[in-house]
Amino acid sequence: MLSFASLAALVFGYLLGSIPFGLVLTKIAGGPDLRTIGSGNIGATNVLRTGRKDLAAGTLLLDGLKGTIAILVALYWGPYAGIAAALGAFLGHLYPVWLNFRGGKGVATFLGCLLGLYWPAALFFALVWLASAYLTRYSSLSAILAAALSPLAVFYAGHVDEALLLSGLALLLIYKHGENISRLVAGTESKIGNKA
């Protein structure tokens, strides 16, 4: 049975996670509506397509912090509340109610959740991403590999409940990268440094 604290944390996490920082930052800066350019995604990669590296970096940071802050606040209500907040923040980013449930792919928020639940796994994620990006030059593939492997690091450290949650989040992240996977298979996915 879901406790009141966990339910409150889930809702809190969702509301925080559903803030579309990429959209907000580009609008404040007078840029285009992200949903009308590039992939139409609200995340940092699409913000980068506007030519504003500063806004892309800000989006990456804030989208990550959504997960971290939701968890750190909710942990005051109990360990399972922290897990519920992570789920809420991730779902909020992927399916924000304010944008007709059309959000981002969740890479930064996933990393933020790792940071909040078990911070060494965030370092592991970053190392896997960097190694894969260096070897393949594919950002999407690197994100998928890092997300898929990170729950194993958390499980190995003995955090079973967190690892189970993160496994579910990783599957959602992979699902949201369906178009990228199709392009990877077809050999048409854009590499890091190439214009998309």
C-alpha positions in Angstrom: 0.0 0.0 0.0 1.3 3.4 -1.0 1.9 5.6 2.1 0.7 9.2 2.2 4.4 10.4 2.3 5.2 8.4 -0.9 2.1 9.6 -2.7 2.9 13.2 -1.8 6.5 12.7 -2.9 5.3 11.2 -6.2 3.1 14.2 -6.9 5.8 16.7 -5.8 8.3 15.0 -8.0 6.0 15.0 -11.0 5.2 18.7 -10.6 8.8 19.6 -10.3 9.8 17.2 -13.1 7.2 18.6 -15.5 8.8 22.1 -15.6 10.0 22.4 -19.2 13.2 24.3 -18.5 14.4 24.1 -22.1 11.2 25.7 -23.4 11.2 28.3 -20.6 14.9 29.3 -21.0 14.6 29.7 -24.8 11.4 31.7 -24.5 13.0 34.0 -22.0 16.0 34.5 -24.3 13.7 35.3 -27.2 14.5 32.1 -29.1 12.1 29.9 -31.1 9.6 27.5 -29.7 11.7 24.3 -29.3 8.7 22.2 -30.4 8.9 23.8 -33.9 12.6 23.1 -34.6 14.9 20.1 -34.9 13.5 17.1 -33.2 10.7 19.1 -31.5 12.1 17.9 -28.2 12.3 20.1 -25.1 15.6 18.8 -23.9 19.2 20.2 -24.0 20.1 18.6 -27.3 17.4 20.4 -29.1 18.2 23.7 -27.3 21.7 23.3 -28.7 20.2 23.4 -32.2 19.2 27.0 -31.5 22.9 27.8 -31.4 22.8 28.8 -27.7 25.3 26.6 -25.9 24.7 28.6 -22.7 21.0 27.8 -22.8 21.7 24.2 -23.6 24.0 23.9 -20.6 21.4 25.6 -18.4 18.7 23.2 -19.6 20.9 20.2 -19.0 21.7 21.4 -15.4 18.1 22.3 -14.5 16.6 19.2 -16.0 19.1 17.1 -14.0 18.4 19.1 -10.8 14.7 18.4 -11.1 15.4 14.8 -10.2 18.0 15.5 -7.6 16.1 18.1 -5.7 12.8 16.1 -5.7 14.6 13.2 -4.2 16.6 15.1 -1.6 13.5 16.9 -0.4 11.4 13.7 -0.3 14.0 11.8 1.6 13.1 13.8 4.7 9.8 11.9 4.5 11.4 8.5 4.3 13.6 6.4 1.9 10.6 5.1 -0.1 9.4 8.7 -0.5 12.7 9.5 -2.2 12.2 6.6 -4.6 8.6 7.8 -5.3 9.9 11.3 -5.9 12.4 10.0 -8.4 9.7 8.2 -10.3 7.5 11.3 -10.3 10.3 13.6 -11.5 11.2 11.3 -14.4 7.6 10.8 -15.5 7.0 14.5 -15.2 9.8 15.3 -17.5 8.8 12.6 -20.0 5.0 13.3 -19.8 4.4 16.9 -18.6 0.7 17.7 -18.2 1.4 21.3 -19.3 2.6 20.2 -22.7 -0.1 17.6 -23.5 2.2 14.9 -22.0 4.8 15.5 -24.7 8.1 16.0 -22.9 11.8 15.1 -23.2 13.7 11.9 -23.4 14.8 12.0 -19.8 18.6 11.7 -20.0 19.5 14.6 -17.8 16.6 13.9 -15.3 17.7 10.2 -15.2 21.2 11.4 -14.3 19.8 13.7 -11.7 17.8 10.8 -10.2 21.0 8.8 -10.0 22.7 11.7 -8.2 19.9 11.9 -5.6 19.5 8.2 -5.0 23.1 6.9 -5.1 25.6 9.5 -6.3 28.5 7.1 -7.2 26.2 5.7 -9.9 26.0 9.2 -11.5 29.8 9.1 -11.9 29.5 5.7 -13.4 26.8 7.0 -15.8 29.1 9.9 -16.8 32.1 7.6 -17.4 30.1 5.1 -19.5 28.6 8.0 -21.5 32.0 9.6 -22.1 33.7 6.4 -23.1 30.9 5.5 -25.5 30.7 9.0 -27.0 34.5 8.9 -27.5 34.4 5.5 -29.2 31.2 5.9 -31.3 30.5 9.6 -31.5 26.8 8.9 -30.9 25.2 10.8 -28.1 21.9 8.8 -28.2 23.7 5.4 -28.1 25.9 6.7 -25.2 22.9 7.8 -23.2 21.1 4.4 -23.8 24.2 2.4 -22.8 24.8 4.5 -19.7 21.2 4.4 -18.6 21.0 0.6 -19.2 24.2 -0.1 -17.2 23.7 2.3 -14.3 21.1 0.2 -12.4 23.6 -2.6 -12.3 26.0 -0.4 -10.5 23.3 0.6 -8.0 22.3 -3.1 -7.5 25.9 -4.2 -7.0 26.2 -1.5 -4.3 23.3 -3.2 -2.4 20.6 -0.7 -3.2 18.0 -3.1 -4.6 14.9 -1.0 -4.4 16.6 1.9 -6.1 18.1 -0.4 -8.7 14.6 -1.8 -9.6 13.2 1.7 -10.0 16.2 2.8 -12.1 15.8 -0.3 -14.3 12.2 0.8 -15.0 13.3 4.4 -15.7 16.0 3.1 -18.1 13.5 1.1 -20.0 11.3 4.2 -20.4 14.4 6.2 -21.5 15.2 3.6 -24.1 11.6 3.6 -25.3 11.7 7.4 -25.7 14.8 6.9 -27.9 13.0 4.7 -30.3 13.5 7.0 -33.3 17.2 7.3 -32.5 17.5 3.5 -32.3 15.9 3.2 -35.7 18.3 5.7 -37.1 21.3 4.0 -35.5 20.2 0.7 -37.1 19.8 2.4 -40.4 23.1 4.2 -40.1 21.5 7.7 -40.4 21.8 8.9 -36.8 23.7 12.2 -36.5 27.1 12.0 -34.8 28.4 14.3 -32.1 29.8 17.4 -33.9 27.5 17.0 -36.9 24.6 19.3 -37.5 21.3 17.5 -37.0 
